Amino acid sequence: MQTKRRTRVTKNPSSNGAHEDRESLSHLLAPTDEEARAGIVSPLIEQAEYSDEEQRRRRARSRNFMITATLVFSVAIIMVISSLAPKYDWFKRKDYNGDGNGTSVSFVVSEGDTNGQIAANLEEAGVIADAGRFLETYQKDAADKFIQPGDYDLQEHMSSSAAISQLVGDQDANSIYLAIPQNMRKDEAYQAIADALGVNITEVSKYDKELDTFGIPKKFPNLEGWLHPGEYRFEQGTSAEDVIRTLVDHTKSELKAANITSEDDQFHVLTVASILEFEATARDYKPVAGAIENRLDNPDGETGGFLQSDATVAYGLGKKTYHISNEEKQDASNKYNTFYYQGLPAGPIGSPATEAINAAANPDKNDYYFWVTVNLDTGETKFAKTFEEHEKNVEEYNQWCSDNEGKCV
């Protein structure tokens, strides 16, 4: 019987270098004839077959791969920056230098325009580079001065400082400044007016029910809803009556712009608009307005024609809260209790701004009957067509309140 054995090759001391070492080791581990026929090869054959030239080619391929990967990554970064830069204004110029480029711009500041609105309008008109930078400069250099309503001759590409100087001029620092924020109730507005004028609040609140004096329909119970929010500037000596008339006239102009002219429509729009500002953030005004109209238009539906607004109940109770008890929801003495009374409450519950007025005048057409703000920090509001769906959204709101103690009061 023929004996199978491996052929052993010893290293020749006279052999030259690593090549011979590798060749000797390859012979040492070489398979037998029978192993070779079975397809078994030496584990070093593949390595042994790499010539110096092949190794150079492999290194070159590896280097080329890394270069290609780096280029692809760089292109991807550039594409991401290109797509995000316009959104976040990364490369936006924040200010111009000097007094302008010589191109005149006729600029109008309307009664009630806030500083934020003025800044945005200046940027849109090309007068300043950035509204945010303008407001920062204004707060730093002219916080004690006010931009009066009127027409101004400005220029394109003015620095924020130059534009502010033109707008405030050599203004008397003792001029009267009045701010009426959104959602401000009439009693708070009366106090703000009294503080601005330096008079007792009774000098202002005495006009509360003098609707004829300001041309307000008698359907309204008082001036609530007509004291348009905004920033106002008045000359020293302006009376409380004239201040109120200015605010009321601003509301009238907004209603007219929204094509709301009849007394019934004015009552409806101002009341709904005031509810919107307490029930939703601006991005949800129109869908919430649509849901309100669905409830009002369908008294036989699941909601029975009831608005069921916590905000209206709270107003009638004379307090500000997100939580209304079941007992309070059954209080018939509260004419703003939209859980007890169908339809709209007795009147507006605050001073609605332009965006809310426009949403109430042009609500979204939708199938919603329910809404709830599930995150009071972000204002995220969820809508539902049925009460069953709504209950799930309410659970989410309750969970948020549980996770954010003290915010749902």
Sequence and secondary structure as in RCSB ss.txt:
>XXXX:A:sequence
MQTKRRTRVTKNPSSNGAHEDRESLSHLLAPTDEEARAGIVSPLIEQAEYSDEEQRRRRARSRNFMITATLVFSV
AIIMVISSLAPKYDWFKRKDYNGDGNGTSVSFVVSEGDTNGQIAANLEEAGVIADAGRFLETYQKDAADKFIQPG
DYDLQEHMSSSAAISQLVGDQDANSIYLAIPQNMRKDEAYQAIADALGVNITEVSKYDKELDTFGIPKKFPNLEG
WLHPGEYRFEQGTSAEDVIRTLVDHTKSELKAANITSEDDQFHVLTVASILEFEATARDYKPVAGAIENRLDNPD
GETGGFLQSDATVAYGLGKKTYHISNEEKQDASNKYNTFYYQGLPAGPIGSPATEAINAAANPDKNDYYFWVTVN
LDTGETKFAKTFEEHEKNVEEYNQWCSDNEGKCV
>XXXX:A:secstr
            TTS HHHHHHHHHHHHT   HHHHHTT   TTHHHHT  HHHHHHHHHHHHHHHHHHHHHHHH
HHHHHHHHHHHHHTTT      SS  S EEEEEE TB  HHHHHHHHHHTTSSS HHHHHHHHHHH TT    SE
EEEEESS  HHHHHHHHH S  TTSEEEEE TT  HHHHHHHHHHHHTS THHHHTTTT TGGGT  TTSSSSTT
 S  EEEEE TT  HHHHHHHHHHHHHHHHHHTT  SHHHHHHHHHHHHHHHHHS GGGHHHHHHHHHHHHH TT
STTTTB   HHHHHHHHT   S   HHHHT TT TT TTTS BS SS  S   HHHHHHHHS       EEEEEE
TTTTEEEEESSHHHHHHHHHHHHHHHHHSTTS  
